[in-house]
Amino acid sequence: MGNVLVWITWFLAAAACLGTGVAVVSMTNPFYSALSLIGNLASLAVLFLLLSAEFLAAAQVLVYAGAVMVMFLFVVAYLGGRADAPWAGGPPLLRAAAVVAAVALLVEIVVVLGLAWGDDLTDPAEVSDSFGSPAEIGEAFLTDHLLAFEITSIVLLVAAIGGVVLGTTREKEEEVA
Amino acid sequence: MMDGPDVGWYLIVAAILFGIGALGVMLRRSPLIVLLSLEIMLNAANLTLIAFARQQGDLDGQIFALAVMAVAAAEVAIGLGLIVAMARRRMLLDVDQASALRG
């Protein structure tokens, strides 16, 4: 019984994930696009939960769907009508090439998956209930992966400073704007 | 034993998601949509990392996914900063037009 429920949850989350993904790419109004991405991130969080990554699912909703997307929506609101993104052109040949490239990528991945399916992708490892819990993630981060942890903090600091520098107006630009 | 679908099914979802994101990056010309499509691609990679972490019973994949999340947040901050700077300079918000790296 539990098995069937997990399958149904997986199917709904995967369908929502792909549907909102298509919506993000195809919308002409970036505001709706960003809202669809929030749905996409939420359904991905469900998939993370099914893969026993509890902490990551929570972080996904808090950091991504919460903080990052709010920042995004603020910028879309700031740009107003200028943010509109019509499906304008580009050479047709280039667009066809883009579709071919994306489909080729997809086929490649699926073929590799099909080849590996029999031996490597079934019978997942036994994991304890605490696998992926905040305590385990925190312990791994602060022992084995301390360097990655510290470098991540520096990356975020640099990005924050960079964002401020890029967003600062100089006197000369004020006159134009 | 894992309830529900095998890890491979998650990987297929991730592959399709990655394809959708790649299509968005290549087809759309608005920098905002390109940024959102990039997020989709990063998240597809995250799903793959977490699926393999579950398969191997090893937390390293989840740690990597967290690092990817932090990098994605940094990327959005810089990308939005660039878009706002472009808008301030009255430039057209079109990635095909913004081909020269000069103010």
Interface residues (C-beta under 8 A of the other chain):
Chain A: G2 N3 V6 W7 T9 W10 A14 C17 L18 G21 V22 V24 V25 M27 P30 S33 A34 L37 N40 L41 L44 L47 F48 L50 L51 S52 A53 F55 L56 A59 Q60 V63 Y64 A67 V68 M71 F72 V75 V76 Y78 L79 R82 A83 D84 A85 W87 A88 G90 R95 A98 V99 A101 A102 V103 L105 L106 I109 V110 L113 A116 W117 D120 L121 T122 P124 A125 E126 V127 F131 G132 E136 I137 A140 F141 D144 H145 A148 T152 V155 L156 V158 A159 A160 G162 G163 V164 V165 L166 G167 T169 E173 V176 A177
Chain B: M1 M2 D3 G4 P5 D6 V7 G8 W9 Y10 L11 I12 V13 A15 I16 L17 F18 G19 I20 G21 A22 L23 G24 M26 L27 R28 R29 S30 L32 I33 L35 L36 S37 E39 I40 N43 N46 L47 I50 A51 A53 R54 Q55 Q56 G57 D58 L59 D60 Q62 I63 A65 L66 A67 M69 A70 V71 A72 A73 A74 E75 V76 A77 I78 L80 G81 L82 I83 V84 A85 A87 R88 R89 R90 L93 D94 D96
